[in-house]
Amino acid sequence: MKPERVTGNPTANEQLLYFTSSSLLADDKRLVFISDRTGHPNLFIRDLVASSDIQLTKNTEGFLKSYVYFEGTPYRGLGKASVSLHPESGTLYYIQGREIRKINASGHESTLAIYPDGQVTAFTHVSGDGKFLCVPTTDARALDGDKQLGCKPDYNIDARVRSENLSSYLRVYDTENGEQVICESVQSCWITHVQFSPTDSHLILYNHEWASDSGIRRMWLFDGVRHIRLRTEEHGRSRQDWACHEMWERDGSAIIYHGGYSGGPCYIGRVSPDGSGMKEIALPSHYKRYGHFTVGQPGMLVSDGYYEEASDRQADQGDWISLVDVNWADGTARWLPLCKNSSSWNSQDAHPHPILDRATRNVYFTSDMGGKRAVYRIAATVAKPECNT
């Protein structure tokens, strides 16, 4: 099957929101995306039935320096990593400069709060009940030292954060009045991904970014009191492994993630919020192509990496959009390739970051297969023979 292009401006670069936030409203009929068709990144909403777009934001200041947009401008511009959608209400949250803003699908906008000076931000997340927004920040010193504007930091950020005892903060804001209800300082780590449990807004999943020992230090959960490490050497795992892209299952029962064993194959994993019941499934030894896994209904994942065929081009990144039907109890996974994503992967924005709609009928992903980035859609039905892991 050939994917259908959803966003239609041929002169613009357009992309999904980061995959920890849905880009689809709850009815699966409207899609939020980022486009530079105005000359600056802005948020648009597309009516998938009427095939029409509405511009929501009016940014004219480029994009904010943050993770993963190191080349952005400090304290100015739209935070491309900061956008988080509450699908039921259609309310969007994003950062403009130092302002944390909210805007609804009709374009009504307000400033919710202002985060402190001397901080840098990353991916944000709104709770499933829509009552809270978590904004991770880190002491700005962590990203100091660029050789010039437009370059990534030329040092190990995790090492700097630890050696200089810098802090990250889990900042939680009330989405009605903007009150900061939690400011949890976490020392000597760099937090970039935060996610509320979809069923319990007291539980926040977070990470230590670029940790040299990510096999045991990447994934954490804050329950309001305790910080629970979710992958440890007590489970027989090694600090030399790597783990990444942790994400809640839709029913909040567990967290899925993926990574690679030191000197061994890659894997997909699942763990309960209290750190128990860990299960990891090794992938075929030749499944080495980097990618992501995003949740659908429990037991169903969608991926833009790993799967490959003998005729595929040589590459470090994934070529295929695939469904992955996982039986965690049996430790097996069926790979159901849908189509090639044909993206260059030449920047964070060109990562496909596939998502399943709520009805599990379609997969949406970003690709620059046509030269410019656009959002594409493919039906979530099997187009090719399946492959078992």
C-alpha positions as CSV (number, residue, x, y, z in Angstrom):
1,M,0.0,0.0,0.0
2,K,1.1,3.5,-0.7
3,P,0.8,6.1,2.1
4,E,-1.5,9.1,1.6
5,R,-0.2,12.6,2.1
6,V,-2.4,14.4,4.7
7,T,-0.9,17.8,5.0
8,G,-1.0,19.6,1.6
9,N,1.3,22.6,1.5
10,P,4.0,21.7,-1.1
11,T,6.3,24.6,-0.2
12,A,6.3,24.0,3.6
13,N,7.9,21.7,6.0
14,E,5.2,20.1,8.2
15,Q,5.3,17.5,10.9
16,L,3.5,15.7,13.7
17,L,3.9,16.7,17.3
18,Y,6.4,14.7,19.3
19,F,4.9,11.2,19.8
20,T,4.5,11.4,23.6
21,S,1.6,13.7,22.8
22,S,-1.1,12.7,20.4
23,S,-1.5,14.9,17.4
24,L,-5.1,13.8,16.9
25,L,-8.2,15.0,18.8
26,A,-10.3,12.4,20.4
27,D,-12.7,12.1,17.4
28,D,-9.8,11.2,15.1
29,K,-11.2,13.8,12.7
30,R,-8.8,16.7,13.4
31,L,-5.0,16.7,13.4
32,V,-2.6,19.2,15.0
33,F,0.7,19.7,13.2
34,I,3.7,22.1,13.1
35,S,4.3,24.0,9.8
36,D,6.7,26.6,8.6
37,R,4.5,27.8,5.8
38,T,4.5,31.3,7.3
39,G,8.3,31.5,7.4
40,H,8.3,30.5,11.1
41,P,7.1,27.4,12.9
42,N,3.5,27.6,13.9
43,L,0.7,25.3,15.0
44,F,-2.1,24.4,12.6
45,I,-5.2,22.2,13.0
46,R,-6.4,20.2,10.0
47,D,-10.0,19.0,9.5
48,L,-9.4,15.6,8.0
49,V,-12.9,15.3,6.7
50,A,-13.1,18.8,5.0
51,S,-9.4,18.8,4.1
52,S,-9.0,22.3,5.5
53,D,-6.5,24.0,7.8
54,I,-6.7,26.7,10.5
55,Q,-3.6,28.5,11.7
56,L,-3.7,28.6,15.5
57,T,-0.5,30.4,16.6
58,K,1.1,33.6,15.1
59,N,4.8,33.1,16.0
60,T,7.2,35.3,14.1
61,E,10.4,34.7,16.2
62,G,11.7,31.4,14.9
63,F,12.1,28.6,17.4
64,L,13.2,28.3,21.0
65,K,16.5,26.9,22.0
66,S,15.7,23.7,24.0
67,Y,16.1,20.0,23.8
68,V,16.4,18.8,21.0
69,Y,16.5,22.1,19.2
70,F,20.0,23.3,20.3
71,E,20.3,25.7,17.4
72,G,17.3,27.8,18.5
73,T,17.2,31.2,20.1
74,P,17.4,31.4,23.9
75,Y,14.1,32.6,25.4
76,R,12.6,33.5,22.1
77,G,10.4,31.7,19.6
78,L,8.1,28.8,19.6
79,G,9.2,25.7,21.5
80,K,8.8,23.0,18.9
81,A,9.4,20.3,21.5
82,S,7.0,21.9,23.9
83,V,3.6,21.3,22.3
84,S,1.2,18.9,24.1
85,L,-2.4,18.3,23.1
86,H,-5.3,17.3,25.4
87,P,-7.3,15.2,22.8
88,E,-10.7,15.3,24.6
89,S,-10.9,19.1,25.0
90,G,-8.7,20.1,22.0
91,T,-6.6,22.3,24.2
92,L,-3.0,22.8,23.2
93,Y,-0.2,23.8,25.5
94,Y,3.1,25.2,24.2
95,I,6.0,27.5,25.1
96,Q,6.7,30.8,23.4
97,G,9.9,32.3,24.7
98,R,9.5,32.0,28.5
99,E,5.6,32.0,28.4
100,I,3.7,28.8,28.9
101,R,0.6,29.2,26.7
102,K,-2.7,27.4,26.2
103,I,-4.8,27.6,23.1
104,N,-8.0,25.8,22.1
105,A,-9.1,24.5,18.7
106,S,-10.9,27.7,18.0
107,G,-7.8,29.8,18.5
108,H,-8.6,31.3,21.9
109,E,-5.2,31.8,23.6
110,S,-3.9,32.8,27.0
111,T,-0.7,32.8,28.9
112,L,-0.8,30.2,31.6
113,A,2.5,30.9,33.4
114,I,6.1,32.0,32.9
115,Y,8.9,29.6,33.7
116,P,11.9,31.0,35.6
117,D,14.8,32.7,33.9
118,G,18.0,30.7,33.8
119,Q,16.2,27.5,32.7
120,V,16.0,25.5,29.5
121,T,13.0,23.3,28.6
122,A,12.2,20.1,26.7
123,F,9.1,18.0,25.9
124,T,6.0,18.8,28.0
125,H,2.9,16.8,28.8
126,V,-0.7,17.4,29.9
127,S,-2.4,15.0,32.2
128,G,-5.2,12.7,30.9
129,D,-7.8,14.5,33.0
130,G,-6.6,17.8,31.5
131,K,-6.0,19.4,34.9
132,F,-2.2,19.6,35.0
133,L,0.7,20.4,32.7
134,C,4.2,19.1,33.4
135,V,7.1,21.3,32.1
136,P,10.6,19.9,32.7
137,T,13.3,22.5,33.0
138,T,17.0,22.2,33.6
139,D,19.6,24.8,34.7
140,A,20.5,26.6,31.5
141,R,24.2,26.1,32.2
142,A,23.7,22.5,30.9
143,L,23.4,23.9,27.3
144,D,26.0,26.6,27.6
145,G,29.2,26.5,25.5
146,D,28.0,26.3,22.0
147,K,30.8,27.1,19.6
148,Q,28.3,29.3,17.7
149,L,24.6,29.7,17.3
150,G,23.5,26.8,15.2
151,C,25.7,24.2,16.7
152,K,24.9,21.5,19.2
153,P,26.8,21.6,22.5
154,D,30.3,20.1,21.9
155,Y,30.4,18.2,25.2
156,N,28.6,15.4,27.0
157,I,25.7,17.2,28.6
158,D,25.0,14.4,31.1
159,A,28.6,14.6,32.3
160,R,28.5,18.4,32.8
161,V,25.2,18.2,34.7
162,R,26.6,15.5,37.0
163,S,30.0,17.1,37.5
164,E,28.7,20.6,38.2
165,N,25.7,19.3,40.3
166,L,23.2,21.0,38.1
167,S,19.5,20.4,38.6
168,S,16.4,19.5,36.6
169,Y,12.9,20.3,37.8
170,L,9.5,18.7,37.4
171,R,7.3,21.7,37.3
172,V,3.5,21.0,37.4
173,Y,1.0,23.7,36.6
174,D,-2.7,23.9,37.2
175,T,-4.1,24.3,33.7
176,E,-7.0,26.5,34.9
177,N,-5.2,29.2,36.9
178,G,-1.5,28.6,36.1
179,E,-0.5,28.0,39.7
180,Q,2.7,25.9,40.0
181,V,1.5,23.1,42.2
182,I,4.7,21.0,42.1
183,C,8.4,22.0,41.7
184,E,10.4,18.9,42.3
185,S,14.1,19.4,42.1
186,V,16.1,16.4,40.8
187,Q,19.8,16.9,41.1
188,S,22.6,15.8,38.8
189,C,20.4,14.8,35.9
190,W,19.0,16.2,32.7
191,I,15.3,15.6,32.3
192,T,13.8,16.0,28.8
193,H,10.8,13.6,28.6
194,V,7.9,13.7,31.1
195,Q,4.6,11.9,30.8
196,F,1.6,11.6,33.2
197,S,0.0,8.2,33.7
198,P,-3.1,8.3,31.4
199,T,-5.2,7.1,34.4
200,D,-3.4,8.7,37.4
201,S,-2.1,12.3,37.3
202,H,-0.1,11.7,40.5
203,L,2.3,9.5,38.6
204,I,4.9,11.1,36.3
205,L,7.2,9.1,34.1
206,Y,10.5,10.9,33.4
207,N,14.1,10.2,32.2
208,H,17.7,11.0,32.6
209,E,18.7,12.1,29.1
210,W,21.9,11.0,27.4
211,A,22.9,9.0,30.5
212,S,26.2,7.1,29.9
213,D,24.7,4.3,31.9
214,S,21.2,4.5,30.4
215,G,20.7,0.7,30.9
216,I,20.0,1.4,34.5
217,R,19.5,5.2,34.8
218,R,17.3,6.2,31.9
219,M,13.8,5.5,33.2
220,W,12.2,6.9,36.4
221,L,8.8,7.4,37.9
222,F,7.8,10.1,40.5
223,D,4.7,9.3,42.5
224,G,4.7,12.6,44.4
225,V,7.0,11.3,47.1
226,R,9.4,8.6,45.8
227,H,11.6,8.5,42.7
228,I,11.4,4.9,41.5
229,R,14.1,3.6,39.1
230,L,12.4,1.3,36.6
231,R,15.3,-0.6,35.1
232,T,18.1,-1.7,37.5
233,E,20.9,-4.1,37.9
234,E,18.8,-6.0,40.4
235,H,16.9,-7.3,37.3
236,G,20.1,-8.7,35.9
237,R,20.4,-5.8,33.5
238,S,23.7,-4.0,32.8
239,R,24.5,-0.4,33.0
240,Q,26.3,-0.9,29.7
241,D,22.9,-1.6,28.0
242,W,21.0,1.3,26.6
243,A,17.3,2.1,27.0
244,C,15.2,4.9,25.6
245,H,11.7,6.2,24.5
246,E,9.8,5.1,27.5
247,M,6.0,5.6,27.1
248,W,2.8,4.7,29.0
249,E,0.5,2.1,27.6
250,R,-2.9,3.6,27.0
251,D,-4.6,2.0,30.0
252,G,-1.8,3.1,32.4
253,S,-1.0,-0.5,33.4
254,A,2.6,-0.5,32.2
255,I,5.4,1.4,30.5
256,I,6.9,0.2,27.2
257,Y,10.5,1.1,26.1
258,H,13.2,-0.2,23.8
259,G,17.0,-0.4,23.6
260,G,19.9,-2.7,23.2
261,Y,21.9,-5.2,25.2
262,S,25.6,-4.6,25.6
263,G,27.3,-6.7,22.9
264,G,23.9,-8.2,22.0
265,P,20.6,-7.7,20.2
266,C,18.1,-4.9,20.5
267,Y,15.0,-5.4,22.5
268,I,11.5,-4.1,23.3
269,G,10.5,-4.0,27.0
270,R,7.6,-3.5,29.3
271,V,7.5,-2.8,33.1
272,S,4.9,-2.0,35.7
273,P,4.9,1.5,37.3
274,D,6.3,0.2,40.5
275,G,9.2,-1.4,38.7
276,S,7.9,-5.0,38.9
277,G,7.0,-7.4,36.2
278,M,9.7,-6.5,33.8
279,K,9.6,-8.3,30.5
280,E,12.0,-7.8,27.6
281,I,11.8,-9.4,24.1
282,A,15.0,-9.7,22.1
283,L,14.7,-8.7,18.5
284,P,16.3,-10.7,15.6
285,S,20.0,-10.0,15.6
286,H,19.9,-8.1,12.3
287,Y,17.2,-5.7,13.5
288,K,19.6,-2.9,14.3
289,R,18.0,0.1,12.5
290,Y,17.2,2.9,15.0
291,G,13.6,3.8,15.4
292,H,10.7,4.4,17.9
293,F,7.8,2.4,19.3
294,T,4.5,4.0,20.0
295,V,1.6,2.5,21.8
296,G,-1.8,1.5,20.4
297,Q,-4.2,-0.7,22.3
298,P,-2.5,-2.9,24.9
299,G,-0.3,-5.4,23.1
300,M,-0.2,-3.4,19.9
301,L,2.8,-1.1,19.0
302,V,3.7,0.8,15.9
303,S,7.3,1.4,14.9
304,D,9.4,3.3,12.3
305,G,12.5,1.2,12.8
306,Y,14.2,-2.1,13.2
307,Y,12.3,-4.2,10.7
308,E,14.1,-4.7,7.4
309,E,14.1,-6.8,4.3
310,A,17.0,-8.2,2.3
311,S,16.5,-5.7,-0.5
312,D,16.5,-2.6,1.7
313,R,19.1,0.0,1.4
314,Q,22.0,0.2,3.8
315,A,21.1,2.5,6.6
316,D,21.3,3.1,10.3
317,Q,17.6,4.2,10.6
318,G,14.4,2.4,9.9
319,D,12.9,2.1,6.5
320,W,9.5,0.7,7.4
321,I,6.3,1.6,9.3
322,S,5.2,-1.5,11.0
323,L,2.6,-2.7,13.5
324,V,4.1,-4.9,16.2
325,D,1.6,-7.4,17.8
326,V,3.3,-8.3,21.2
327,N,2.4,-11.2,23.4
328,W,4.3,-10.2,26.6
329,A,3.3,-13.4,28.4
330,D,4.8,-15.6,25.7
331,G,7.7,-13.2,24.9
332,T,6.8,-13.1,21.2
333,A,6.2,-10.3,18.7
334,R,4.7,-10.4,15.2
335,W,5.9,-7.7,12.9
336,L,3.3,-6.5,10.4
337,P,5.0,-4.1,7.8
338,L,2.7,-1.5,6.3
339,C,4.8,0.7,4.1
340,K,8.2,2.3,3.7
341,N,8.5,5.7,5.5
342,S,11.2,6.8,3.0
343,S,12.3,9.6,5.3
344,S,15.8,11.0,5.3
345,W,16.0,11.1,9.1
346,N,18.4,14.0,8.6
347,S,17.0,15.9,11.6
348,Q,14.8,15.4,14.6
349,D,12.0,16.9,12.6
350,A,12.3,14.2,9.8
351,H,12.0,11.3,12.3
352,P,8.7,9.6,11.3
353,H,7.4,9.3,14.9
354,P,4.4,7.2,13.9
355,I,1.2,7.2,15.9
356,L,-2.0,5.1,15.8
357,D,-5.3,6.9,15.9
358,R,-7.7,6.1,18.7
359,A,-9.8,3.7,16.7
360,T,-6.6,1.8,15.5
361,R,-7.7,2.3,11.9
362,N,-4.8,4.5,10.6
363,V,-1.1,5.2,11.3
364,Y,0.1,8.8,10.9
365,F,3.8,9.6,10.4
366,T,6.2,12.4,9.3
367,S,8.3,11.9,6.2
368,D,10.3,14.1,3.8
369,M,9.9,11.5,1.0
370,G,8.7,14.3,-1.3
371,G,11.5,16.7,-0.5
372,K,9.6,18.7,2.1
373,R,8.4,17.2,5.3
374,A,4.7,16.3,5.4
375,V,2.3,14.2,7.5
376,Y,1.3,10.9,5.8
377,R,-1.3,8.3,6.7
378,I,-1.5,4.5,6.0
379,A,-4.3,2.2,6.9
380,A,-3.4,-0.1,9.9
381,T,-3.9,-3.3,7.9
382,V,-1.3,-5.8,6.8
383,A,0.1,-5.1,3.4
384,K,2.9,-7.6,3.5
385,P,3.6,-11.0,5.0
386,E,4.2,-10.9,8.8
387,C,7.5,-11.7,10.5
388,N,7.7,-13.3,13.9
389,T,10.2,-12.3,16.6
